[in-house]
Amino acid sequence: LCGPEGIPARKFLMRERGLDIRTMSDFRLGYVPSYIDHPFSGRIVFPIYDAYSNLLALSVRPATDDEALLKEYLKYWNEAYEKGEHLFGLNLAKYSIVPWKFAILVEGQLDVAGLHAFGLRNTVGVLGGAFTPFQALLLKQWTQQVVLLFDGDAAGRKHAERCRETLGYYSTMTSGNRSSRRENNLNYVIASLPEGLDPNDFVRRHGAYLLRKLIADAMTNGGLIVPKDWL
């Protein structure tokens, strides 16, 4: 992304997704120029790492929001890679999750990178598909609190509900007719976004403070602890 060949990708990521050079570097994003004869030609490359920065696989997308190209969106995975066992960005986010004592869970890689660019560096991504028990256990190693932040549309709400089904097992226990939060387990809330906006759209349109406030309100209403330095 750093050389002149990366200009199309940098323009897209900066203008359309609000990323800065530091964030692109932190996530080690790459770009394969369109003139190169390769399956990745004209696509931005997202390396996928585990929580300890070991490279697992590569994911790619066009350097554009053109609908025709997005229909041809392809992801290329290492054959041994299981996406349901990892969280995108955790290798970076863990350094903020631990002091803030909560994680923000979003869906897409650009949502993760976009929120990191605006200072919400405790954000991780599901990496497509359903949120799995493996991912829940992975989060549990770093925090006891999770904020679900998905797109403000029907698909986003459906995704949040699927996450609730998985997280529910780790956050409550039932004894007779009594239910209570379990210590040392994952407790969660859903932070609802306005209709039609994804996390990256919201933070670019309304700024980091209003997104932090939305998250803090959801945490307070849901009984989670908001860090003193969050706002």
N, C-alpha and C positions, 0 to 999 in steps of 0.2 A: 504493500500500500504506500510505501514511502517515496518511491521513485515516480518519474513522470508517467509510467504505464498505469499507475494506480489512481490517476486523477479522476476517472469516471466513478470509481468506487468511493473515493474520498468525498467527492461532491455529493453523491447520493447519501452517504452516511451522515454527513454534516448538515446538509440542507433538509433532508427528509426525515432524519432520525435524531438529530441533535447531538450526535457524538462528536467528541473532540479528539485531537491526535493522541492525547494521553490514554484515553479509553480504548481507542483502536489498538494502541501498543500494548496496554495491559492485557487485552483479550487476544493479542497476537493475530489479529485479523489479516487475511491475505486477499489477493486478487489475481486472477489469471486473465491477462488481456485477451480480447476477442480475436486478435489475429493469430493466436496460438492454436494449433490444431490439437485440441484436448477436450475431453468431456466436461472439464471445468471452465472452458473458455467463456469469458464475459461474466464470470460469476465470482461473488465474494466467498471466501473460504473461512469458515468458523472452526477452529480446532476445538475438539471436545476433550477436556481433561478430567481426571478424577479429583478427589478432594486434596490430593497431594501433588498435583501438577504433572502427573504422568499422562502422556498423550494416549488417548484411547481411539479416536476416530476423527474424521473430518465431515463437516456438514457444509453444503453450499447453497446459495440462492442468487438469482440475478441481481445485478446492480441497478435495479429499476423496480417500479411498482406497476409496470405495464401488465395489464391483466392477461394478455395473450402469452407473455413469457412466464408469468407466475403459474399459469396452468401447466407449464412444463417443468415446474419446480421439482428438483431432484435432490435427494440426500444420499450421500455416499458414506457407508459405514464400514469400519473394519468388520470382517466377517465374525470375529469373536466378540464384538461389542454388543452389550445388552443395554439399550437406552433406559429401560425401566429400573436399572440398578444404580444410576448416577443422576446428579443434578448439575445443570449447566451453570458455571460461574462459582461453584462452591469453593474451588481452590483459591479464589480471590475474596469471596464474600465472608468466609469464616473469620477473617481478621476483624470484621465489623460486627458479625453476628454475635461473637462472644462478648465484647464489651457492651453492646446494646441489648443483649439478652433476648433477641427475637430475630426471626428471619421473615423476609417478604417472599412469597412464592408466586411467581408469574408463569406464563405459558411459554412465550417465544424467546428466542435468543436475543433479538433486537430489543425486546422489552427489558431484558436483564441488562444489556449493555447501556441502553438509554437511561435507565434509572441510576446505574453506576455513574454515568457522566454527570448527572445532576446531584450527586452526593449521597444517594440512597444505596450505599455499597454493601448493604446486608441483603441484597436481592439475589435469588437463585431461580432457575427455570426448570420446568418439568421435562423439557426435551421432547415434547410431543407425546401423544397417547395418554392413557390414563395414569394418574398418580398411583404409585404402587406401594405395597408394604415395605419393600426394600428401600425406597426413597424416604419413607417415613422414618424408618430406623436410622437411616443416614443422617437426617436432620436432627434426630434425637441425640446424636453424639455431640451436637454443638449448641443446642438450645432446647428450652421447654415451651417456647412460644412461637407460633406461626401466624402470619397474616396472609390470607388468600386474597390476591389482587388480580382478578381476571377481567377480560374484556366486558364492557358494559352492554352486552347484547345477549340474546337467547343462548347462543353457543357458549359464551363466557359463563353465564349463570349455570348452565348444565355442567360445564367443566368443574365449577366450584362445588356443585352438589356431589359430583363423583369423588372429589377430594375429601369432602366431609365424610363420606362413607368409609374411606380408608382411615382418616385421622380420628374418626369417632372411636375406633377401637383403642387407640393409644391415649385418648384424653379422658375417658370416663370408665367407671366400672359400676356394675350393678350388684347389689347385695340385697336380696329380698325385694322390697319395694323402694329401696333407697338407691339413688345414683349420686355419685360425687366425683369431683376431679381427682385424678390420681397424682400423687407427688412423683416428681422425677419422670413425668411423661409429657407428651405433647398436648398443649392446650392451644386452641386456634379460634380465630374470628374471620369473618368475611368482610372486607372493605369494598363497598359497592361503588363502582364508577358510573358516571352518567351514561345513558344510552348512546351507543355508537362510538364510544371512546375506549381505546386500549390504554394500558399504563403509560406507554411512550407518548401517545397522543396527548394524554392528560397533562403530563409533566411539561411537555413542550408548550402547550397552550396556556396552562395556568400557573406553571412554576413549581419549584420544589417545595416551597413553604406550604402551599395549599394541599399538595399531596401528602406531605408529612402530617398536616392537620387532619386530613381525612382519615389517615391511618391511625393517628392518635385517638380520634373520636371513636373509631370502631373498636380499638383496644380497650378503651375506658368502658364503653357500653357493654363489651363482652367479658369484662372482668380480668383482662390482662394488665400487666404492669407496663406503663409507658416510661421509658428512660428519661431521666431528668434533663438530659441534654439533647433530646430528640427535636424539640421545637426551639 
